[in-house]
């Protein structure tokens, strides 16, 4: 399985979580030989809003850092490449500081965190990485101090609320357990809804691929509960909006009639919200042409509507359902 779908989700997911805490840069380029950092984070000294408590993840990003996520255990070469990116970025920052005639203390140099779904004892020991139980939880392996690098073995993290937001990027039973914990959070939790939507987007990305391998099929299974929950909550949101409108109408034209109309409107509104989200995830944004095909699409059963929205290209959808509308 390629890293691309996992990388895309990890970048979007971490960006969503970390933006309230500071500045997030995705795919930042470093000079030397041009390389891209998956995610570079710089914490804000004065956040505009109260930052969310991300547990262990908040600890990791308390100072500037590179974050490199891996869907599978990284090889030694991949880890060395990540460390090379760190050194290249540090050199860039030091050159910039010299040009600006200012010093750059060691404490302000960024760290590197490698997020690995798993990391064998042999792998971490080959880099001299060690646990630091007085500072970090189980599963966090730190290289020599001057290297400013750590390897997070997500499968070895303790199953606690403090590690939840990292375990969602895990694999197999680790990820499955984390998604169950996410679904168990109160619906009003500030991070729950957006995280479910990102997981839903990740699952759609996989669903559109041909010839899924075993790892991808397992991932689809892990993501399915979150996908179904997000779909249910989106439909329910529309239903509640429709019922509220029905109550307002009921005061004017009779409560029973207003509620009946509200229920009908709510069902349609919920399906519309779901379809809009699906098309937005698929095509990035909704322009006038895509908005115009939503009403004829909604005349189909929701499952068929979803299937066609995933299978047909933008051009095919517009051609087919624009004709239906005319």
C-alpha positions in Angstrom: 0.0 0.0 0.0 1.4 3.4 -0.9 1.7 6.1 1.8 -0.3 8.6 -0.2 -3.9 8.1 1.2 -2.5 7.8 4.8 -0.3 10.8 4.3 -3.1 12.9 2.9 -5.4 12.0 5.8 -2.6 12.4 8.4 -1.7 15.9 7.1 -5.3 17.1 7.0 -6.1 15.5 10.4 -3.0 16.9 12.2 -3.5 20.3 10.6 -7.1 20.4 11.8 -6.0 19.5 15.4 -3.0 21.8 15.5 -4.2 25.0 13.8 -5.7 26.4 17.1 -2.2 26.0 18.7 0.0 27.7 16.1 1.1 27.7 12.5 0.9 24.6 10.4 2.8 24.2 7.1 2.1 21.2 5.0 4.7 19.8 2.5 7.2 22.5 3.3 10.3 22.4 1.1 13.8 22.5 2.4 16.8 23.4 0.3 20.1 21.5 -0.1 18.4 18.9 -2.4 14.8 19.8 -2.6 12.8 17.7 -0.1 9.4 18.1 1.3 8.5 17.9 5.0 5.1 16.3 5.6 4.1 18.8 8.2 6.0 21.6 10.0 4.4 23.1 13.1 5.4 26.2 15.0 3.4 26.9 18.2 1.8 30.3 18.7 3.0 32.2 21.8 -0.4 33.7 22.2 -3.2 31.6 20.6 -6.3 33.6 19.6 -8.6 31.0 21.3 -8.2 28.5 24.1 -6.3 25.6 22.4 -7.8 22.2 22.7 -6.2 19.6 25.0 -4.6 17.1 22.7 -2.9 15.1 25.4 0.4 13.6 24.3 0.2 15.4 20.9 0.1 18.7 22.7 3.3 17.8 24.5 5.0 16.8 21.2 4.2 20.1 19.5 5.0 22.4 22.5 8.0 23.6 20.5 8.7 23.9 16.7 8.7 20.5 15.1 8.6 18.4 11.9 6.0 15.6 11.9 6.5 12.6 9.5 3.7 10.0 9.7 4.1 6.4 8.4 1.3 4.0 7.7 3.7 1.0 8.1 6.9 0.6 10.1 9.5 2.9 8.5 12.7 1.4 7.2 16.1 2.6 8.5 16.6 4.5 5.2 13.2 6.3 5.6 14.1 7.3 9.2 17.6 8.6 8.0 15.8 10.6 5.3 13.5 12.2 7.8 16.5 13.1 10.0 18.2 14.6 6.9 15.2 16.8 6.4 15.5 17.9 10.0 19.1 18.8 9.5 18.4 20.6 6.2 15.6 22.7 7.8 17.8 23.5 10.8 20.5 24.7 8.4 18.0 26.8 6.5 16.8 28.5 9.7 20.4 29.1 10.9 21.3 30.8 7.6 18.2 32.9 7.8 19.1 34.0 11.3 22.6 35.0 10.2 21.1 37.0 7.3 18.9 38.8 9.8 21.9 39.3 12.2 20.3 37.5 15.1 21.1 34.3 17.0 19.1 31.1 17.0 19.5 29.3 20.3 19.6 25.5 20.4 16.3 25.5 22.2 14.6 27.2 19.2 15.8 24.6 16.7 12.9 22.4 15.6 12.6 18.7 16.6 11.5 15.8 14.5 8.7 13.4 15.5 8.3 10.2 13.4 4.8 8.8 13.8 5.1 5.1 13.1 2.1 2.8 13.4 4.7 0.3 14.7 8.4 0.2 15.5 10.2 -2.9 16.4 12.6 -3.1 19.3 15.4 -3.9 16.8 14.5 -0.7 14.8 14.5 1.7 17.7 17.6 0.2 19.2 19.5 0.5 15.9 19.1 4.3 16.3 20.0 4.2 20.0 16.4 5.5 20.7 15.4 5.0 24.3 12.3 5.5 26.5 12.4 8.4 28.9 9.7 7.5 31.5 10.3 10.6 33.5 9.4 12.8 30.6 7.5 10.7 28.0 4.9 8.0 28.1 5.4 4.4 26.9 5.8 4.2 23.2 7.9 7.4 22.8 11.5 6.7 21.9 14.0 9.5 21.9 17.3 9.6 20.1 20.4 11.3 21.5 19.7 14.8 22.7 21.6 16.7 20.1 19.7 14.8 17.3 16.4 16.3 18.5 14.5 13.3 17.1 11.9 11.0 18.5 10.1 7.9 17.2 6.5 7.4 18.3 5.5 3.7 18.1 1.7 4.2 18.0 0.9 0.6 18.7 2.9 0.8 22.0 1.1 3.9 23.3 -1.1 3.2 26.4 -4.8 3.2 25.7 -5.7 6.4 27.5 -7.5 9.7 26.6 -4.1 11.4 26.4 -3.0 9.3 23.5 -6.3 9.1 21.6 -5.5 11.7 18.9 -2.3 9.8 18.0 -3.8 6.4 18.1 -6.3 7.4 15.4 -3.3 7.4 13.1 -2.5 3.8 14.1 -3.3 0.5 12.4 -5.4 -2.6 13.0 -6.7 -3.0 16.5 -5.0 0.1 17.7 -6.8 2.3 15.2 -10.1 0.3 15.7 -10.0 0.9 19.4 -9.2 4.6 19.0 -12.1 5.1 16.6 -14.4 3.4 19.1 -13.3 5.9 21.7 -13.8 8.8 19.3 -17.4 7.7 18.7 -18.0 7.4 22.4 -17.1 11.1 23.0 -20.0 13.4 23.7 -21.4 14.8 20.4 -20.7 18.3 21.6 -17.0 17.6 21.9 -15.2 20.3 19.9 -13.0 17.9 17.9 -15.4 15.0 17.4 -17.4 16.2 14.4 -14.5 17.5 12.3 -12.5 14.3 13.0 -15.4 12.1 11.9 -15.7 14.2 8.7 -12.0 13.7 8.0 -12.2 10.0 8.6 -15.2 9.9 6.3 -13.2 11.7 3.6 -10.4 9.2 4.1 -12.7 6.3 3.6 -14.2 7.8 0.5 -10.7 8.2 -0.9 -10.1 4.5 -0.4 -13.5 3.6 -1.7 -12.7 5.2 -5.1 -9.6 3.1 -5.5 -9.5 0.0 -7.6 -8.0 -3.3 -6.5 -7.6 -2.6 -2.8 -4.9 -4.6 -1.1 -5.4 -6.5 2.2 -4.1 -3.6 4.3 -6.5 -1.1 2.6 -9.5 -3.5 3.0 -8.7 -3.7 6.7 -8.4 0.1 6.9 -11.9 0.4 5.2 -13.3 -1.9 7.9 -11.7 0.2 10.7 -13.1 3.4 9.2 -16.6 2.1 8.6 -18.1 2.7 12.1 -17.0 6.4 11.9 -18.3 6.7 8.4 -21.7 5.3 9.3 -21.9 7.5 12.5 -21.0 10.6 10.5 -23.6 9.8 7.9 -26.3 9.2 10.6 -25.5 12.4 12.4 -25.5 14.5 9.2 -28.9 13.1 8.3 -30.1 13.7 11.8 -28.9 17.3 11.7 -31.0 18.0 8.6 -34.0 16.3 10.2 -33.7 18.5 13.3 -33.5 21.6 11.2 -36.6 20.5 9.3 -38.5 19.8 12.5 -37.6 23.2 13.9 -39.0 24.8 10.7 -42.1 22.7 11.1 -42.7 23.9 14.6 -42.5 27.5 13.4 -44.9 26.7 10.6 -47.1 24.9 13.0 -47.8 28.0 15.0 -49.2 29.5 11.8 -51.0 26.7 10.1 -51.7 24.0 12.7 -49.2 22.1 14.7 -49.8 18.7 13.2 -49.6 19.9 9.6 -46.5 21.9 10.4 -44.7 18.9 12.1 -45.5 16.7 9.1 -44.1 19.2 6.7 -41.1 19.7 9.0 -40.5 16.0 9.1 -40.5 15.8 5.3 -38.3 18.9 5.0 -36.0 17.5 7.6 -35.5 14.2 5.7 -34.7 16.1 2.5 -32.5 18.6 4.3 -30.5 15.8 5.9 -30.0 14.0 2.6 -29.0 17.2 1.0 -26.4 18.0 3.7 -25.0 14.5 3.3 -24.8 14.7 -0.5 -23.2 18.2 -0.4 -20.6 16.9 2.0 -19.9 13.9 -0.2 -19.6 16.0 -3.4 -17.4 18.6 -1.6 -15.1 15.8 -0.4 -15.0 14.3 -3.8 -14.5 17.5 -5.9 -13.0 20.0 -3.4 -15.8 22.6 -3.6 -19.3 23.1 -4.8 -19.8 25.4 -7.8 -23.0 26.3 -9.5 -23.0 23.3 -11.8 -22.6 20.8 -9.0 -25.2 22.6 -6.8 -27.6 22.4 -9.8 -27.5 18.5 -9.9 -28.2 18.0 -6.3 -32.1 18.2 -6.5 -32.3 15.6 -9.3 -29.8 13.4 -7.5 -31.9 13.5 -4.4 -34.8 11.9 -6.3 -32.9 8.7 -6.2 -32.6 6.4 -3.1 -29.8 7.7 -0.9 -27.6 4.6 -1.4 -27.8 4.8 -5.2 -27.2 8.6 -5.0 -24.1 8.0 -2.9 -22.8 5.2 -5.3 -23.2 7.4 -8.4 -21.6 10.4 -6.7 -18.5 8.2 -6.0 -18.4 6.3 -9.3 -19.1 9.0 -11.9 -16.8 11.7 -12.9 -17.8 15.4 -12.5 -18.5 15.6 -16.2 -20.6 12.5 -16.2 -22.6 13.6 -13.2 -23.3 17.0 -14.7 -24.2 15.6 -18.1 -26.5 12.9 -16.7 -28.4 14.9 -14.0 -28.5 18.3 -15.8 -30.5 16.5 -18.5 -32.7 15.0 -15.8 -33.5 18.5 -14.4 -34.3 19.9 -17.9 
